[in-house]
Amino acid sequence: MIRSIFEVFAMHDVQVLKPKILAWVSSIVTYFNPFRANKGPLPSQMSNRQFYQFYQTGLPLFYILHLYIREGNLKPDPAQIFEFPQTKQELYNNLTVLVQI
């Protein structure tokens, strides 16, 4: 019953808004493409697994914060982010940088 309630009241809105959210995130990632070493598929073109793996790295949140934060002392430094994290420590580092903001 709880799962059904969750599906109706929470996931319905997520599914309705998902294309708009993906388009928005894709536009931000596209903005950063000149700076990205890996110009892979945009979020709107990714499979669910690729999408999840991309978000695990913290890159989309980094891009959003880097684009919208204007204060220099709060703006994340690209040198602190691992674009292709290979270890759990690198993933943890990305998360730590983003959470500190």
MOPAC internal coordinates of N, CA, C and O (Angstrom, degrees):
PM7 1SCF
backbone

  N    0.0000 0     0.00 0     0.00 0    0    0    0
  C    1.4470 1     0.00 0     0.00 0    1    0    0
  C    1.5327 1   110.83 1     0.00 0    2    1    0
  O    1.2310 1   121.13 1   136.16 1    3    2    1
  N    1.3394 1   115.45 1   -43.84 1    3    2    1
  C    1.4661 1   118.94 1   179.61 1    5    3    2
  C    1.5267 1   110.23 1   -63.35 1    6    5    3
  O    1.2310 1   120.79 1   139.56 1    7    6    5
  N    1.3244 1   116.10 1   -40.44 1    7    6    5
  C    1.4729 1   119.68 1   178.31 1    9    7    6
  C    1.5251 1   110.59 1   -62.22 1   10    9    7
  O    1.2310 1   119.78 1   139.14 1   11   10    9
  N    1.3178 1   118.03 1   -40.86 1   11   10    9
  C    1.4685 1   121.30 1   179.00 1   13   11   10
  C    1.5184 1   110.99 1   -64.25 1   14   13   11
  O    1.2310 1   120.77 1   137.81 1   15   14   13
  N    1.3115 1   116.12 1   -42.19 1   15   14   13
  C    1.4781 1   120.62 1   178.04 1   17   15   14
  C    1.5270 1   109.60 1   -62.20 1   18   17   15
  O    1.2310 1   120.92 1   135.41 1   19   18   17
  N    1.3223 1   115.84 1   -44.59 1   19   18   17
  C    1.4669 1   120.28 1   178.72 1   21   19   18
  C    1.5283 1   110.91 1   -60.49 1   22   21   19
  O    1.2310 1   120.49 1   135.32 1   23   22   21
  N    1.3303 1   116.66 1   -44.68 1   23   22   21
  C    1.4628 1   121.15 1   179.97 1   25   23   22
  C    1.5282 1   111.68 1   -61.19 1   26   25   23
  O    1.2310 1   120.66 1   137.77 1   27   26   25
  N    1.3387 1   116.34 1   -42.23 1   27   26   25
  C    1.4660 1   120.28 1  -176.38 1   29   27   26
  C    1.5192 1   111.80 1   -74.19 1   30   29   27
  O    1.2310 1   120.27 1   134.08 1   31   30   29
  N    1.3375 1   117.10 1   -45.92 1   31   30   29
  C    1.4627 1   119.57 1  -171.51 1   33   31   30
  C    1.5259 1   114.62 1   -93.26 1   34   33   31
  O    1.2310 1   119.15 1   154.28 1   35   34   33
  N    1.3119 1   119.23 1   -25.72 1   35   34   33
  C    1.4657 1   120.40 1  -178.41 1   37   35   34
  C    1.5253 1   112.15 1  -106.57 1   38   37   35
  O    1.2310 1   120.71 1   125.78 1   39   38   37
  N    1.3117 1   116.24 1   -54.22 1   39   38   37
  C    1.4562 1   119.49 1  -173.84 1   41   39   38
  C    1.5227 1   112.92 1   -71.78 1   42   41   39
  O    1.2310 1   119.59 1   153.77 1   43   42   41
  N    1.2961 1   118.38 1   -26.23 1   43   42   41
  C    1.4625 1   120.04 1   177.94 1   45   43   42
  C    1.5265 1   110.39 1   -59.25 1   46   45   43
  O    1.2310 1   120.56 1   131.88 1   47   46   45
  N    1.3200 1   116.53 1   -48.12 1   47   46   45
  C    1.4650 1   120.34 1   179.45 1   49   47   46
  C    1.5226 1   111.66 1   -64.49 1   50   49   47
  O    1.2310 1   120.84 1   141.87 1   51   50   49
  N    1.3369 1   116.01 1   -38.13 1   51   50   49
  C    1.4646 1   119.53 1   178.51 1   53   51   50
  C    1.5254 1   110.09 1   -62.74 1   54   53   51
  O    1.2310 1   120.35 1   135.47 1   55   54   53
  N    1.3204 1   116.93 1   -44.53 1   55   54   53
  C    1.4659 1   120.29 1  -179.49 1   57   55   54
  C    1.5255 1   111.38 1   -65.86 1   58   57   55
  O    1.2310 1   120.35 1   143.40 1   59   58   57
  N    1.3331 1   116.94 1   -36.60 1   59   58   57
  C    1.4667 1   120.35 1   179.02 1   61   59   58
  C    1.5281 1   110.71 1   -67.77 1   62   61   59
  O    1.2310 1   120.49 1   138.94 1   63   62   61
  N    1.3362 1   116.66 1   -41.06 1   63   62   61
  C    1.4616 1   121.18 1  -175.96 1   65   63   62
  C    1.5314 1   113.63 1   -86.71 1   66   65   63
  O    1.2310 1   119.88 1   166.71 1   67   66   65
  N    1.3215 1   117.83 1   -13.29 1   67   66   65
  C    1.4628 1   121.18 1  -175.02 1   69   67   66
  C    1.5273 1   113.32 1   -52.74 1   70   69   67
  O    1.2310 1   118.33 1   132.69 1   71   70   69
  N    1.3376 1   120.79 1   -47.31 1   71   70   69
  C    1.4768 1   118.64 1   179.47 1   73   71   70
  C    1.5288 1   113.19 1   -60.59 1   74   73   71
  O    1.2310 1   120.24 1   142.13 1   75   74   73
  N    1.3279 1   117.14 1   -37.87 1   75   74   73
  C    1.4701 1   119.99 1   179.59 1   77   75   74
  C    1.5223 1   111.03 1   -69.40 1   78   77   75
  O    1.2310 1   120.66 1   139.14 1   79   78   77
  N    1.3253 1   116.34 1   -40.86 1   79   78   77
  C    1.4615 1   120.41 1   179.35 1   81   79   78
  C    1.5258 1   109.93 1   -64.99 1   82   81   79
  O    1.2310 1   120.31 1   135.10 1   83   82   81
  N    1.3285 1   117.01 1   -44.90 1   83   82   81
  C    1.4595 1   120.40 1   179.61 1   85   83   82
  C    1.5250 1   111.59 1   -63.80 1   86   85   83
  O    1.2310 1   120.13 1   141.72 1   87   86   85
  N    1.3139 1   117.35 1   -38.28 1   87   86   85
  C    1.4679 1   120.51 1   178.06 1   89   87   86
  C    1.5268 1   110.49 1   -64.45 1   90   89   87
  O    1.2310 1   120.74 1   139.10 1   91   90   89
  N    1.3376 1   116.18 1   -40.90 1   91   90   89
  C    1.4721 1   120.74 1   179.51 1   93   91   90
  C    1.5250 1   110.32 1   -65.04 1   94   93   91
  O    1.2310 1   120.15 1   131.85 1   95   94   93
  N    1.3327 1   117.32 1   -48.15 1   95   94   93
  C    1.4612 1   120.96 1   179.39 1   97   95   94
  C    1.5260 1   109.94 1   -63.72 1   98   97   95
  O    1.2310 1   119.78 1   140.31 1   99   98   97
  N    1.3274 1   118.03 1   -39.69 1   99   98   97
  C    1.4614 1   121.11 1   177.88 1  101   99   98
  C    1.5168 1   111.52 1   -60.65 1  102  101   99
  O    1.2310 1   120.48 1   140.83 1  103  102  101
  N    1.3248 1   116.69 1   -39.17 1  103  102  101
  C    1.4685 1   119.41 1   179.28 1  105  103  102
  C    1.5236 1   110.61 1   -65.07 1  106  105  103
  O    1.2310 1   120.20 1   143.71 1  107  106  105
  N    1.3294 1   117.22 1   -36.29 1  107  106  105
  C    1.4693 1   120.32 1   178.46 1  109  107  106
  C    1.5271 1   110.12 1   -70.06 1  110  109  107
  O    1.2310 1   120.37 1   135.89 1  111  110  109
  N    1.3399 1   116.89 1   -44.11 1  111  110  109
  C    1.4674 1   120.14 1   178.94 1  113  111  110
  C    1.5245 1   110.04 1   -62.89 1  114  113  111
  O    1.2310 1   120.20 1   140.92 1  115  114  113
  N    1.3259 1   117.22 1   -39.08 1  115  114  113
  C    1.4657 1   121.23 1   177.77 1  117  115  114
  C    1.5245 1   110.55 1   -60.43 1  118  117  115
  O    1.2310 1   120.76 1   140.89 1  119  118  117
  N    1.3240 1   116.15 1   -39.11 1  119  118  117
  C    1.4672 1   120.82 1   178.25 1  121  119  118
  C    1.5308 1   110.34 1   -58.66 1  122  121  119
  O    1.2310 1   120.33 1   143.19 1  123  122  121
  N    1.3427 1   116.97 1   -36.81 1  123  122  121
  C    1.4603 1   121.16 1  -177.96 1  125  123  122
  C    1.5182 1   113.38 1   -88.95 1  126  125  123
  O    1.2310 1   118.86 1   177.13 1  127  126  125
  N    1.3152 1   119.78 1    -2.87 1  127  126  125
  C    1.4613 1   121.95 1  -177.52 1  129  127  126
  C    1.5266 1   113.92 1   -52.77 1  130  129  127
  O    1.2310 1   118.57 1   141.08 1  131  130  129
  N    1.3401 1   120.34 1   -38.92 1  131  130  129
  C    1.4655 1   118.11 1   179.04 1  133  131  130
  C    1.5272 1   112.64 1   -60.78 1  134  133  131
  O    1.2310 1   120.03 1   156.29 1  135  134  133
  N    1.3402 1   117.55 1   -23.71 1  135  134  133
  C    1.4528 1   121.49 1  -176.11 1  137  135  134
  C    1.5219 1   112.12 1   -97.63 1  138  137  135
  O    1.2310 1   119.97 1   169.40 1  139  138  137
  N    1.3256 1   117.66 1   -10.60 1  139  138  137
  C    1.4578 1   121.75 1  -175.47 1  141  139  138
  C    1.5235 1   110.39 1   -87.89 1  142  141  139
  O    1.2310 1   121.23 1   -43.09 1  143  142  141
  N    1.3120 1   115.24 1   136.91 1  143  142  141
  C    1.4676 1   119.57 1   176.50 1  145  143  142
  C    1.5261 1   110.16 1   -74.32 1  146  145  143
  O    1.2310 1   120.62 1   143.07 1  147  146  145
  N    1.3355 1   116.42 1   -36.93 1  147  146  145
  C    1.4639 1   120.73 1  -178.97 1  149  147  146
  C    1.5209 1   108.47 1  -105.31 1  150  149  147
  O    1.2310 1   120.49 1   -72.41 1  151  150  149
  N    1.3124 1   116.67 1   107.59 1  151  150  149
  C    1.4656 1   120.31 1   179.58 1  153  151  150
  C    1.5154 1   108.83 1   -96.71 1  154  153  151
  O    1.2310 1   121.26 1  -121.80 1  155  154  153
  N    1.3279 1   115.19 1    58.20 1  155  154  153
  C    1.4591 1   121.84 1  -179.28 1  157  155  154
  C    1.5113 1   111.05 1   -72.14 1  158  157  155
  O    1.2310 1   120.39 1    13.76 1  159  158  157
  N    1.3273 1   116.85 1  -166.24 1  159  158  157
  C    1.4587 1   120.24 1  -177.83 1  161  159  158
  C    1.5222 1   111.72 1   -65.26 1  162  161  159
  O    1.2310 1   121.20 1   -30.27 1  163  162  161
  N    1.3047 1   115.31 1   149.73 1  163  162  161
  C    1.4549 1   120.82 1   175.55 1  165  163  162
  C    1.5215 1   109.05 1   -73.88 1  166  165  163
  O    1.2310 1   119.88 1   -21.17 1  167  166  165
  N    1.3397 1   117.84 1   158.83 1  167  166  165
  C    1.4659 1   119.85 1  -179.22 1  169  167  166
  C    1.5234 1   113.91 1   -53.02 1  170  169  167
  O    1.2310 1   119.83 1   143.49 1  171  170  169
  N    1.3175 1   117.93 1   -36.51 1  171  170  169
  C    1.4640 1   120.13 1  -179.20 1  173  171  170
  C    1.5315 1   112.26 1   -70.36 1  174  173  171
  O    1.2310 1   119.99 1   165.49 1  175  174  173
  N    1.3337 1   117.63 1   -14.51 1  175  174  173
  C    1.4577 1   122.10 1  -179.58 1  177  175  174
  C    1.5268 1   112.23 1  -103.94 1  178  177  175
  O    1.2310 1   119.91 1   179.18 1  179  178  177
  N    1.3175 1   117.78 1    -0.82 1  179  178  177
  C    1.4554 1   122.22 1  -174.94 1  181  179  178
  C    1.5233 1   111.96 1   -85.98 1  182  181  179
  O    1.2310 1   121.68 1   -28.61 1  183  182  181
  N    1.3253 1   114.38 1   151.39 1  183  182  181
  C    1.4651 1   119.21 1   170.02 1  185  183  182
  C    1.5313 1   107.13 1   -72.09 1  186  185  183
  O    1.2310 1   120.52 1   -12.56 1  187  186  185
  N    1.3119 1   116.62 1   167.44 1  187  186  185
  C    1.4623 1   119.69 1   179.57 1  189  187  186
  C    1.5254 1   111.39 1   -58.65 1  190  189  187
  O    1.2310 1   120.12 1   140.58 1  191  190  189
  N    1.3191 1   117.38 1   -39.42 1  191  190  189
  C    1.4758 1   121.13 1  -179.92 1  193  191  190
  C    1.5298 1   111.13 1   -66.34 1  194  193  191
  O    1.2310 1   120.25 1   134.59 1  195  194  193
  N    1.3298 1   117.13 1   -45.41 1  195  194  193
  C    1.4660 1   120.70 1   178.25 1  197  195  194
  C    1.5307 1   110.29 1   -61.98 1  198  197  195
  O    1.2310 1   120.97 1   138.27 1  199  198  197
  N    1.3209 1   115.75 1   -41.73 1  199  198  197
  C    1.4566 1   121.74 1   179.76 1  201  199  198
  C    1.5251 1   110.41 1   -59.53 1  202  201  199
  O    1.2310 1   120.24 1   134.50 1  203  202  201
  N    1.3290 1   117.14 1   -45.50 1  203  202  201
  C    1.4587 1   122.03 1   179.86 1  205  203  202
  C    1.5252 1   110.40 1   -64.13 1  206  205  203
  O    1.2310 1   120.33 1   135.01 1  207  206  205
  N    1.3244 1   116.97 1   -44.99 1  207  206  205
  C    1.4596 1   120.57 1  -179.40 1  209  207  206
  C    1.5295 1   111.39 1   -64.66 1  210  209  207
  O    1.2310 1   120.64 1   141.59 1  211  210  209
  N    1.3205 1   116.38 1   -38.41 1  211  210  209
  C    1.4628 1   120.99 1   177.98 1  213  211  210
  C    1.5290 1   110.69 1   -62.91 1  214  213  211
  O    1.2310 1   120.09 1   136.67 1  215  214  213
  N    1.3111 1   117.44 1   -43.33 1  215  214  213
  C    1.4587 1   121.08 1  -179.97 1  217  215  214
  C    1.5125 1   112.77 1   -71.69 1  218  217  215
  O    1.2310 1   119.91 1   151.40 1  219  218  217
  N    1.3298 1   117.77 1   -28.60 1  219  218  217
  C    1.4587 1   120.43 1   177.35 1  221  219  218
  C    1.5163 1   111.92 1   -61.76 1  222  221  219
  O    1.2310 1   119.79 1   149.02 1  223  222  221
  N    1.3056 1   118.01 1   -30.98 1  223  222  221
  C    1.4614 1   121.49 1  -177.70 1  225  223  222
  C    1.5212 1   112.41 1   -70.06 1  226  225  223
  O    1.2310 1   119.58 1   159.78 1  227  226  225
  N    1.3128 1   118.41 1   -20.22 1  227  226  225
  C    1.4586 1   121.59 1  -177.32 1  229  227  226
  C    1.5172 1   113.52 1    86.75 1  230  229  227
  O    1.2310 1   120.06 1   177.32 1  231  230  229
  N    1.3314 1   117.49 1    -2.68 1  231  230  229
  C    1.4720 1   120.36 1  -176.96 1  233  231  230
  C    1.5223 1   113.73 1   -61.58 1  234  233  231
  O    1.2310 1   118.73 1   133.66 1  235  234  233
  N    1.3341 1   120.03 1   -46.34 1  235  234  233
  C    1.4641 1   117.80 1  -179.22 1  237  235  234
  C    1.5295 1   112.45 1   -59.64 1  238  237  235
  O    1.2310 1   120.51 1   137.43 1  239  238  237
  N    1.3289 1   116.62 1   -42.57 1  239  238  237
  C    1.4672 1   119.22 1   178.18 1  241  239  238
  C    1.5224 1   110.31 1   -64.78 1  242  241  239
  O    1.2310 1   120.18 1   140.12 1  243  242  241
  N    1.3306 1   117.26 1   -39.88 1  243  242  241
  C    1.4545 1   120.50 1   176.46 1  245  243  242
  C    1.5247 1   110.82 1   -59.03 1  246  245  243
  O    1.2310 1   120.42 1   132.38 1  247  246  245
  N    1.3426 1   116.81 1   -47.62 1  247  246  245
  C    1.4635 1   120.72 1   179.66 1  249  247  246
  C    1.5233 1   111.57 1   -58.63 1  250  249  247
  O    1.2310 1   120.75 1   134.90 1  251  250  249
  N    1.3241 1   116.17 1   -45.10 1  251  250  249
  C    1.4668 1   120.68 1  -179.04 1  253  251  250
  C    1.5273 1   110.05 1   -62.88 1  254  253  251
  O    1.2310 1   120.41 1   131.69 1  255  254  253
  N    1.3311 1   116.82 1   -48.31 1  255  254  253
  C    1.4689 1   119.93 1  -179.67 1  257  255  254
  C    1.5209 1   111.12 1   -64.68 1  258  257  255
  O    1.2310 1   119.92 1   138.83 1  259  258  257
  N    1.3229 1   117.75 1   -41.17 1  259  258  257
  C    1.4653 1   120.88 1  -179.50 1  261  259  258
  C    1.5240 1   111.01 1   -63.96 1  262  261  259
  O    1.2310 1   120.51 1   144.20 1  263  262  261
  N    1.3169 1   116.63 1   -35.80 1  263  262  261
  C    1.4597 1   120.87 1  -177.98 1  265  263  262
  C    1.5250 1   112.15 1   -75.89 1  266  265  263
  O    1.2310 1   120.29 1   141.05 1  267  266  265
  N    1.3313 1   117.04 1   -38.95 1  267  266  265
  C    1.4625 1   119.81 1  -171.31 1  269  267  266
  C    1.5194 1   115.64 1   -99.14 1  270  269  267
  O    1.2310 1   118.82 1   162.88 1  271  270  269
  N    1.3105 1   119.85 1   -17.12 1  271  270  269
  C    1.4658 1   121.15 1   178.78 1  273  271  270
  C    1.5191 1   108.22 1   -84.80 1  274  273  271
  O    1.2310 1   120.99 1   -55.26 1  275  274  273
  N    1.3054 1   115.72 1   124.74 1  275  274  273
  C    1.4658 1   120.48 1  -177.12 1  277  275  274
  C    1.5312 1   112.20 1   -98.08 1  278  277  275
  O    1.2310 1   119.88 1   155.43 1  279  278  277
  N    1.3285 1   117.83 1   -24.57 1  279  278  277
  C    1.4621 1   120.78 1  -177.63 1  281  279  278
  C    1.5260 1   109.63 1   -73.96 1  282  281  279
  O    1.2310 1   120.73 1   -54.79 1  283  282  281
  N    1.3215 1   116.22 1   125.21 1  283  282  281
  C    1.4542 1   121.01 1  -175.74 1  285  283  282
  C    1.5111 1   114.50 1   -60.48 1  286  285  283
  O    1.2310 1   120.29 1   143.72 1  287  286  285
  N    1.3500 1   117.05 1   -36.28 1  287  286  285
  C    1.4628 1   118.80 1  -177.58 1  289  287  286
  C    1.5304 1   112.32 1   -75.11 1  290  289  287
  O    1.2310 1   119.30 1   163.44 1  291  290  289
  N    1.3219 1   118.94 1   -16.56 1  291  290  289
  C    1.4617 1   122.38 1   178.38 1  293  291  290
  C    1.5242 1   112.60 1  -100.09 1  294  293  291
  O    1.2310 1   120.46 1   156.97 1  295  294  293
  N    1.3208 1   116.73 1   -23.03 1  295  294  293
  C    1.4665 1   121.42 1  -175.79 1  297  295  294
  C    1.5253 1   109.98 1   -63.62 1  298  297  295
  O    1.2310 1   119.89 1   -51.23 1  299  298  297
  N    1.3402 1   117.82 1   128.77 1  299  298  297
  C    1.4666 1   119.49 1  -179.31 1  301  299  298
  C    1.5212 1   111.90 1   -67.91 1  302  301  299
  O    1.2310 1   121.17 1   -35.49 1  303  302  301
  N    1.3154 1   115.36 1   144.51 1  303  302  301
  C    1.4563 1   122.54 1  -179.20 1  305  303  302
  C    1.5312 1   109.41 1   -91.46 1  306  305  303
  O    1.2310 1   119.42 1   -58.30 1  307  306  305
  N    1.3346 1   118.71 1   121.70 1  307  306  305
  C    1.4757 1   120.48 1  -179.73 1  309  307  306
  C    1.5281 1   113.55 1   -57.54 1  310  309  307
  O    1.2310 1   119.98 1   153.53 1  311  310  309
  N    1.3166 1   117.64 1   -26.47 1  311  310  309
  C    1.4619 1   120.47 1  -179.41 1  313  311  310
  C    1.5312 1   112.02 1   -69.22 1  314  313  311
  O    1.2310 1   120.01 1   162.02 1  315  314  313
  N    1.3269 1   117.59 1   -17.98 1  315  314  313
  C    1.4650 1   121.33 1  -178.89 1  317  315  314
  C    1.5266 1   113.00 1   -89.08 1  318  317  315
  O    1.2310 1   120.16 1   171.64 1  319  318  317
  N    1.3319 1   117.29 1    -8.36 1  319  318  317
  C    1.4659 1   121.46 1  -175.34 1  321  319  318
  C    1.5274 1   110.23 1  -104.05 1  322  321  319
  O    1.2310 1   120.94 1   -45.26 1  323  322  321
  N    1.3141 1   115.81 1   134.74 1  323  322  321
  C    1.4659 1   121.27 1   173.07 1  325  323  322
  C    1.5228 1   107.89 1   -88.22 1  326  325  323
  O    1.2310 1   120.34 1   -65.28 1  327  326  325
  N    1.3366 1   116.96 1   114.72 1  327  326  325
  C    1.4579 1   119.40 1  -179.51 1  329  327  326
  C    1.5215 1   111.20 1   -70.29 1  330  329  327
  O    1.2310 1   120.63 1   146.19 1  331  330  329
  N    1.3113 1   116.41 1   -33.81 1  331  330  329
  C    1.4641 1   121.73 1   178.24 1  333  331  330
  C    1.5234 1   109.17 1  -123.66 1  334  333  331
  O    1.2310 1   119.86 1  -106.21 1  335  334  333
  N    1.3361 1   117.87 1    73.79 1  335  334  333
  C    1.4678 1   119.03 1  -178.29 1  337  335  334
  C    1.5271 1   111.02 1   -61.52 1  338  337  335
  O    1.2310 1   121.10 1   -49.98 1  339  338  337
  N    1.3202 1   115.50 1   130.02 1  339  338  337
  C    1.4582 1   121.87 1  -177.13 1  341  339  338
  C    1.5222 1   112.49 1  -103.47 1  342  341  339
  O    1.2310 1   120.32 1   157.83 1  343  342  341
  N    1.3252 1   116.99 1   -22.17 1  343  342  341
  C    1.4623 1   121.01 1  -177.46 1  345  343  342
  C    1.5227 1   110.01 1  -126.11 1  346  345  343
  O    1.2310 1   121.21 1   -13.18 1  347  346  345
  N    1.3197 1   115.28 1   166.82 1  347  346  345
  C    1.4622 1   119.87 1   175.51 1  349  347  346
  C    1.5208 1   110.89 1   -63.56 1  350  349  347
  O    1.2310 1   120.27 1   146.26 1  351  350  349
  N    1.3252 1   117.09 1   -33.74 1  351  350  349
  C    1.4611 1   120.87 1   178.85 1  353  351  350
  C    1.5292 1   111.09 1   -63.55 1  354  353  351
  O    1.2310 1   119.89 1   140.51 1  355  354  353
  N    1.3264 1   117.82 1   -39.49 1  355  354  353
  C    1.4644 1   120.64 1   177.89 1  357  355  354
  C    1.5210 1   110.98 1   -68.02 1  358  357  355
  O    1.2310 1   120.14 1   140.77 1  359  358  357
  N    1.3407 1   117.34 1   -39.23 1  359  358  357
  C    1.4689 1   120.12 1   174.63 1  361  359  358
  C    1.5163 1   110.52 1   -62.69 1  362  361  359
  O    1.2310 1   120.74 1   136.95 1  363  362  361
  N    1.3268 1   116.19 1   -43.05 1  363  362  361
  C    1.4660 1   121.36 1   178.29 1  365  363  362
  C    1.5258 1   110.36 1   -61.66 1  366  365  363
  O    1.2310 1   120.40 1   140.04 1  367  366  365
  N    1.3289 1   116.84 1   -39.96 1  367  366  365
  C    1.4636 1   121.11 1   178.24 1  369  367  366
  C    1.5359 1   110.32 1   -60.84 1  370  369  367
  O    1.2310 1   120.15 1   133.97 1  371  370  369
  N    1.3404 1   117.33 1   -46.03 1  371  370  369
  C    1.4615 1   120.45 1   178.74 1  373  371  370
  C    1.5192 1   110.36 1   -58.46 1  374  373  371
  O    1.2310 1   120.52 1   133.10 1  375  374  373
  N    1.3272 1   116.60 1   -46.90 1  375  374  373
  C    1.4558 1   120.81 1  -179.46 1  377  375  374
  C    1.5224 1   111.16 1   -62.56 1  378  377  375
  O    1.2310 1   120.22 1   138.26 1  379  378  377
  N    1.3286 1   117.18 1   -41.74 1  379  378  377
  C    1.4579 1   121.21 1   179.95 1  381  379  378
  C    1.5269 1   111.41 1   -61.97 1  382  381  379
  O    1.2310 1   120.32 1   135.42 1  383  382  381
  N    1.3196 1   116.99 1   -44.58 1  383  382  381
  C    1.4703 1   121.00 1   178.89 1  385  383  382
  C    1.5247 1   110.19 1   -59.54 1  386  385  383
  O    1.2310 1   120.55 1   135.32 1  387  386  385
  N    1.3321 1   116.55 1   -44.68 1  387  386  385
  C    1.4673 1   120.20 1  -177.05 1  389  387  386
  C    1.5211 1   111.86 1   -70.78 1  390  389  387
  O    1.2310 1   119.82 1   141.79 1  391  390  389
  N    1.3134 1   117.95 1   -38.21 1  391  390  389
  C    1.4608 1   120.81 1  -179.18 1  393  391  390
  C    1.5247 1   110.95 1   -69.48 1  394  393  391
  O    1.2310 1   119.91 1   147.08 1  395  394  393
  N    1.3145 1   117.77 1   -32.92 1  395  394  393
  C    1.4546 1   121.20 1   179.69 1  397  395  394
  C    1.5267 1   112.26 1   -63.18 1  398  397  395
  O    1.2310 1   120.65 1   152.43 1  399  398  397
  N    1.3152 1   116.37 1   -27.57 1  399  398  397
  C    1.4645 1   120.63 1   179.44 1  401  399  398
  C    1.5078 1   108.94 1   -67.10 1  402  401  399
  O    1.2310 1   120.10 1   180.00 1  403  402  401

